[in-house]
Amino acid sequence: MARLKRTLSLGSVVLFGIAYMTPIIVLGTFGILAETTQGLVPSAYLVASVAMLFTALSYGRMAAAFPVAGSAYTYVRKSISPKLGFLAGWGVLLDYLFLPMAIWLIGAAYLHSAFPAVPQALWVLAFIGVTTAINVIGLNLAKSVNNVLMLVQFLVLAAFVVLAVHYVLGDPSKPLWSLQPFFKDGVQFPLIMSGAAIACYSFLGFDAVSTLTEETHEPRKNIPRAILLITLIGGFIFIAASYFVQLAHPSIEFQNADSAAYEIARNIGGDLFVSLFLIGLIVGQFTSGLSAQASASRLLFAMGRDGVLPKAFFGTLSERFGTPVGSIVLCSVVALLALEMDVTTSTSFINFGAFLAFSLVNLSVIFHYWIGGKQRGPRELVLFLVFPLIGLVADLWLMVSLDHLAIYLGLSWLTVGIIYLGLLTGGFRQQPPEMHFEEA
């Protein structure tokens, strides 16, 4: 079997995970979270960070047990059952397939705020067209400039936070240290949970580094550490950034919640900074969308090559470009749904797939270590039963805290997956084909 070369250190994997998370997204979704939580965005990120921390621990445990690519699909398939593993992969596919749609929708919302004369739909189509063309031709150019673009994104985020602090210090009525962004009388916990369910969108990517297992030095040690560090660092960035932005703009009223940070940027930094912020956000959304579409197309190619999806369409590469053109085009067609969806529904819909996969990974820890491995000492009780159960309950709670339309869409996606699994396995009598992600 083909194996990838181990070239990545712990630091390299952590940087990859943080870059994949696109930290500037904390600004991109700020208005939506502010409206949902009634002005308690940092509180939503705090709850989301705690929930994701327990899930990250489970990912780390399973990455140590199965140091191969495949992430949630591999863990659930090998520890519980191939059929349930397929459904875990189906949930991950929901993330991969629809993530570009949400990314481009957020970018289009901000460009529409800056240039209201241009219809938002036109920006969406432009994102889809340019990104699809680059992915069809190949990613060599994108790879060479990606690090520079990520640096721009981080600098803009840092500048936004610094200007927010400066803005607060310039107003005697706004203290720099306050519990108001975390707690308000009359705001009920279910609202914070609804916000946390959306906030988890920002964390998508901490689990992606588990797919780098075969390319990492000492993966049994470094991958669990990297997953934990990425979650902690990401959580700190999201909580700190949203805290200072919330102080600078405690109101929950915006001209457009989908692009609220554009309005805040103008208040704290003026017209010049608004332009710099917009450049940073669009750069972040473009590079993230480019990577997300490329990842989704490779996943579809792997599924097609291994017979999980129709091979004639999904499992072939372009003779000219050597890329999975059919899968790339399908991703762009799916992204056209952004023309009929808002940011809240699109991000929540994607989170349904994430919470499904996260829940099954937590469950796989219990099956692999506690039930299968019979590791049941006092320490193991905490690590292999209590912690994953907390992660499982937290993920399920966040799932049911999503808006109703997202839940209906997510359940519909899961139903389609179960029906397709039945067809693939001859009425569930056979095992589904196994996917080999390491060759994708």
Secondary structure, 3 states (H helix, E strand, C coil): CCCCCCCECHHHHHHHHHHHHCCCHHHHCHHHHHHHHCCCHHHHHHHHHHHHHHHHHHHHHHHHHCCCCCHHHHHHHHHCCHHHHHHHHHHHHHHHHHHHHHHHHHHHHHHHHHCCCCCHHHHHHHHHHHHHHHHHHCCHHHHHHHHHHHHHHHHHHHHHHHHHHHHHHCCCCCCCCCCCCCCCCCCCHHHHHHHHHHHHHHHCCCCHHHHHHHHECCHHHHHHHHHHHHHHHHHHHHHHHHHHHHHHCCCCCCCCHHHHHHHHHHHHHHHHHHHHHHHHHHHHHHHHHHHHHHHHHHHHHHHHHCCCCCHHHHCCCCCCCCCCHHHHHHHHHHHHHHHHCCHHHHHHHHHHHHHHHHHHHHHHHHHHHHHHCCCCCHHHHHHHHHHHHHHHHHHHHHHHCCCHHHHHHHHHHHHHHHHHHHHHCCCCCCCCCCCCHHHC
